[in-house]
Amino acid sequence: MNHLLLTHNSLDVGAISNLVGANSCGAISMFIGTTRDNFEHKRVVSLEYEAYEPMALKQLGNICDEIRKRWPDCLNIAIYHRLGLVPVGQASVVIGISSPHRQVSLESVAFAIDELKKTVPIWKKEVYDNHESAWKANKECQWISKTSNDCCS
C-alpha cells in the first residue's frame, strides 16, 4: 500500500515506521531528512516549504509506481513531506519502505529520495539568524535551468 502525505504538522517517524511494517517483511528502511542549523557558513534557524500540492502528490504516486516496477517485493511505501515552517532538528521528509529483505528496501528508499528531489514540485527557503532568507535550488531538480532561480525541495 502507498501512504502519501503533504502536511504542515510534525512528522512522527515511529508512526510512519509502524505504518509500513508488516509481519511478512523482514526489513523496513527509512530516510529522514531534517533541518540542519547551517549552510555555507550561515546560521539556519528554519526551512520553509511550499508545494504545488496536486502535482506533488501525483509525482509521489509516480515514484511509488516506479519503485513497485523496479522492486516488486516492496510491500508498503510511505512518503511524507512537511510544508510550511520546519525548525532546526525537525524532520522535513520521511520515507519508509518495507520488503521481505533489506537490499530491496535500502535501494528503493535511496531511489525514492533521489526521485523526489528531481521531480516533485516542492520548494525550500532557508531562513537565517540575521533575518535574511533564500530560496534554494536542488541540483537534482529536472526542470531548473542553470540560469534560473526556480528551485525544488
C-alpha positions in Angstrom: 0.0 0.0 0.0 1.1 3.6 -0.7 0.9 6.2 2.0 1.5 9.8 0.7 1.1 12.9 2.7 2.0 16.6 2.5 1.3 18.3 5.9 2.0 21.3 8.0 2.2 19.1 11.0 5.2 17.5 12.6 6.2 14.1 11.2 6.1 11.1 13.6 8.9 8.8 12.4 7.8 6.0 14.7 4.2 6.1 13.5 5.4 6.1 9.8 7.6 3.1 10.6 4.7 1.3 12.1 2.5 2.2 9.2 4.8 0.5 6.6 5.7 -2.5 8.8 4.3 -5.9 8.0 4.7 -9.4 9.5 5.7 -10.7 6.1 8.6 -8.3 5.8 12.0 -8.6 7.5 13.1 -5.1 6.6 11.9 -1.5 7.0 14.2 1.1 5.6 13.7 4.7 6.4 15.1 8.0 5.2 14.6 11.0 7.5 15.6 14.4 6.2 16.0 17.0 8.9 16.6 20.8 9.1 20.3 21.4 9.9 21.5 24.6 11.6 24.0 25.7 8.9 24.6 26.2 5.2 27.8 27.7 3.7 28.8 29.4 6.9 25.3 30.8 7.5 23.3 30.0 10.6 20.0 28.5 9.6 17.1 28.8 12.0 14.4 27.1 9.9 13.3 25.9 6.5 10.1 26.9 4.8 8.5 24.6 2.2 5.8 25.3 -0.4 4.3 22.9 -2.9 2.0 22.7 -5.9 0.1 20.0 -3.9 -1.9 18.3 -6.6 1.1 17.8 -8.8 3.4 16.9 -5.9 1.0 14.1 -4.8 0.7 12.9 -8.4 4.6 12.8 -8.7 4.9 11.0 -5.3 2.4 8.4 -6.7 4.5 8.1 -9.8 7.6 7.4 -7.7 5.7 4.7 -5.8 4.7 3.1 -9.2 8.3 3.1 -10.4 9.5 1.6 -7.1 7.0 -1.2 -7.5 8.1 -1.9 -11.1 11.8 -1.9 -10.2 11.4 -3.7 -6.8 8.2 -5.8 -6.9 8.9 -7.2 -3.4 8.3 -3.8 -1.8 5.1 -4.1 0.3 4.4 -0.8 1.9 5.7 2.7 0.9 5.2 5.9 2.9 6.4 9.3 1.6 5.6 12.2 4.0 6.8 15.7 3.4 6.3 18.8 5.6 5.1 22.1 4.3 5.4 25.4 5.9 8.0 26.2 8.6 10.3 23.4 9.8 12.6 24.4 12.7 16.1 23.1 13.1 16.2 19.5 14.2 12.8 18.5 12.9 12.0 16.2 10.0 11.2 17.7 6.7 10.7 14.4 4.8 10.3 10.8 5.9 10.3 7.9 3.5 9.7 4.3 4.8 9.6 1.2 2.7 9.1 -2.4 3.8 10.1 -5.5 2.0 11.0 -9.2 2.8 14.7 -8.5 2.6 16.9 -5.5 3.4 18.6 -4.9 0.0 15.3 -4.1 -1.8 14.1 -1.7 0.9 17.5 0.1 1.1 17.8 0.5 -2.7 14.2 1.7 -3.1 14.4 4.2 -0.3 17.5 5.8 -1.9 15.7 5.8 -5.2 12.6 7.5 -3.6 14.5 10.4 -2.1 16.6 11.0 -5.3 13.4 11.0 -7.4 11.6 13.2 -5.0 14.3 15.8 -5.3 14.4 15.5 -9.1 10.7 15.6 -9.9 8.4 16.7 -7.1 7.3 20.4 -7.1 8.2 21.3 -3.5 10.3 24.4 -2.9 12.5 25.2 0.0 13.5 28.5 1.5 16.3 28.8 4.1 15.7 31.3 6.9 18.9 32.6 8.6 19.5 34.0 12.1 20.2 37.5 10.6 16.5 37.5 9.3 17.6 37.1 5.7 16.3 34.1 3.7 17.0 32.5 0.3 15.1 30.1 -1.9 17.3 27.1 -2.5 17.6 25.2 -5.8 18.2 21.5 -5.9 21.0 20.4 -8.1 18.9 17.3 -8.9 15.8 19.2 -10.0 14.9 18.3 -13.6 13.1 21.5 -14.6 15.6 24.0 -13.4 17.9 25.6 -15.8 21.5 26.7 -14.9 20.5 30.4 -15.2 17.1 30.1 -13.5 16.3 30.9 -9.8 13.5 28.4 -9.8 14.0 25.6 -7.3 12.5 22.5 -5.8 12.9 20.6 -2.5 
